[in-house]
Amino acid sequence: VSAMKEGATDYLLKPIKIEEVELGIQRALLQTDLIDENRKLREEIKSLYGMDTIISKHPKMNEIMGIVRQVADSKATVLVEGESGTGKELVARAIHFNSQRAGFSFIVVNSTAIPKELLESELFGHEKGAFTGAVKRKIGSFELAHRGTLFLDEIGEMPKELQVKILRAMEGYRFMRVGGTEEIDVDVRLITATHRDLKAAVETREFREDLFYRLHVVSIKLPLLRERKEDIHLLVSHFIEKHKKEVKDKPLE
């Protein structure tokens, strides 16, 4: 028992049989292969979503990457602001995959891509029979992101009735599934993004002020590409290299 707690993969009972030794070795080799494969996959993911994937030499972007490095390993909630196409999700992924949560899930929920009547179930899950069509239990995004990161894209479009429930879930990171009776505890890092001016939305009462300040612990505002024109040739070169093999392998018509 002590040996297993210290990391032994298996044990043998006396009298030892050679076929059991062979099976034990095979299991150990398989576990080693799985560990190596997992490590390689993590390295590959980090290369896809690490700091180097954000292509820029603009001073503002360098400043933003400095903030990303500072906040990556904290649990601070981050609000990423910027117009469509400025790289909000890319920044969110860089924060996640450069943190200690990188080995766990990065779950994305786009508030505009899901019908309003299904959003609560998407976020918090539901129990069987909670509503018409709920034929089995569904695990929500908050639960799926346990020990990892939940990225709520376009948080500014979230219906006000759901804003209240997100605020409650953030207070201690506890919630109930739709139709549930027991609270569920989760350990989640929350990152949100919006193309809207949330502060202005608070003033017009379209967005809850208390939720805004919960989300606005760390704020990252991404500049428009037209404001960093020196990055255009870098991005062009990057995408040419990225798609070169695909174009090379494609037969001429």
N, C-alpha and C positions, 0 to 999 in steps of 0.2 A: 504493500500500500504506500509506504514512504517513497519507494522508487518511482511508482507511477505519478505521485505528486510532484516529484522532482523532474519529471519529463520523460520517463521511460515509455516506450510505445507499446510494450508487451511484456509478458512474463511466461515462464515455463514451469510446469509442475514435474516433480520427480515421480517415477523414473522418466527421464527425457526420451522422447521418441523423435527420430530424425525427421519424419514427415512434419511434425509440429514445429521443429526448428526451421525447416524450409518455408513453411507457411508464415511463420513469424518474420523471417527475413523479407519475404515478398511483401508483407504488409508494411514493414518499415521502409522498404524501398519505394513503395507506392506513396506513402505519406511524405517522404522526402521529395519525390517528384512533384506532388501537389503543392508543397511549400514553395519549391523553386518556381513552379508555374505561377503561383499566386504573387510571388515577389516580382517576377518579370512583368506580369499584367499590371501591377501597381506602378512599376517604373514606366511602362508604356503609357498608362493613363496620365501619369505626372508629366510626361513629355508632351502629351496632347493638350493638357490644361494647366501646365505650370506657368511660371512668370515669363518664360521665353516665348510663350504663344501670343503675348500681347505685343504687337509690333508697333514701336513708336520711339522717336527720339525727341519728342516735344517735351519741354520742361514741365508742363502741367501733367502730362502722363507719367513722367518720371516721379513727380511728387505723389501721384495717385498710387504708383507701385510701391512707394515707400510706406504709404498708409496700409496697403494690402499686407505687406510683410509684418508690419507692427500689430495688426489686428488678427492675423491668421490664426494664431494659437490661443486667442482669448475667446470667451463665449459672448462677447458683446454683439448686440444686434446691429446689423449694418443696413443702411438704406442707400441704394445706388440709384442716382437720378441721371436722366439723359434721354435724348430723343431716340427713336427707333433706329437701330443700326450702329449705335455708338459703342456697343460691346458690353452691355450691362450683365448679361448672363456669363460672358467670358470672364469678367472681373469676379463675379460670384463663384464661379468654378475655380478660379485661381486661389481665392481665399480658402475654399474647402480643401482642394488638393495639395495645399501647402500647410495644412494644419494637421493636428494629431487625429483629426476625424477622417482623414483621407482614406482609411481602410474601410469606412462605413458608407452608407448610402448618401447620395446627393439627389434629392427628390425635387422635381420642378413642377409647380402648379401655376398655370397661366390663367388669371382671373377672367380674361376675355374669351378664352377658348372653350370654357365649360359653361353650359346653361346654368343660370342662376339657381334654378330649383335643384340642381345636382351638386352645387358647390359645397354645401355643408357636409354631404355624404363623402365627397371627394377628400375634404380636409380631415374630417373626424371619423369617417367610417359609419357603418350602421349595423344593427342587429337584424337577424332574420325576422321578417314580419313587421319591421318598423314602419313600412308604408307599402302601398301597392307596388308589386314588382320586386320587393326585397325578399327574394326566395332563399338567400343565404347570407351569412355574415360577411361584411366587407371591411377590410382593414384600411383605414384612411391614411392620408399622406403624413400627418403628424406622427402616427404610429410607425409607418414605414421608415421614417427618417430617424428613428431612435438611435442615438449615439452618433448620428451623422448630421447632415445639414438639410434644412427645408428652405427652398428658394421660392418665394411667392412673387411671381412676375406680374407686373401691372397691378400692384396692390391698390393703386388709386381708383381702380374700377370696381373694387370689392363692395358689394351691397352693404348698406349701413347695419342691417340686422346681423350680418356675419362679422362685421367689424367688432361688434360687442363680444361675440363668441371667441374671436381670435384674441382679443384683449384678456378675456377671462382665462383662456388657455395659456397665455403667457405668464399669468400670475401663478407661479409655482409649476408651470408646465404640466397641468392636469386638465383632463377633459373627459367627457362621456361620449360614446358613440351615439348616433341618432337611434332612439328607441332603447338605449341602454340604461342600466340602473347603477352601475359601478364606475367610479372614476379610474382613469388610467393615467399612470405617471410615465413621463417620457423625458429623455435627456436629448434635447434638440437645439442646434444652432440655427437661428432664424436670420435669413438674409432676404430683403425685399427690394423690389425695383419698381420704378414708375417713370413714365415720360411726362407726367403732369407735375404742376407746381402744387405740391401737397399743402404747403403753408397757405397758399391762396384758397385751396379747397377747404381748409379748416376755417378760414375766415368767412366763407360762404356757407359753412355748415354742411358741406357735402362729404366731409371726412371728419371723423372724431378727433378732437384735440388730444384726449388722453392716449389714444392709440398712436397718434402721430409722434408724441414725445417718447413713447415706448420703442417705436421703430427707429427714431432719429438719434440713437445713442452715438453711432458713428455714421457720418454722412459722406458719401463720395459722389461728386458731381462730374460727369464725364463731358469733356468738350466735344463740340461737333467736328467732323472731319474737315469742314471748310475753315475751321479755326486753327487747324494744324496741317497746312498744305504740304509742309516738308515731309510728312509721313506718307504721302500718296505714292511716291516712287518705291518706298520700302514695301508698302502693301502690294503694289503691282508685282514686284520681284518675288515676294512671298507666295502669292497665288500662282504665279507662273511656275515656280518650283514645285508647289503642291500638286498642280494638275498636269505637270509635264509627262509623268509616266502614264497617266490615264489617256492623254492625247496621243502619246507615242504608241500605245497598245491598240488604239482604235483604228480599224482598217479604213483606208481612204475610199471615198465613194466616187 
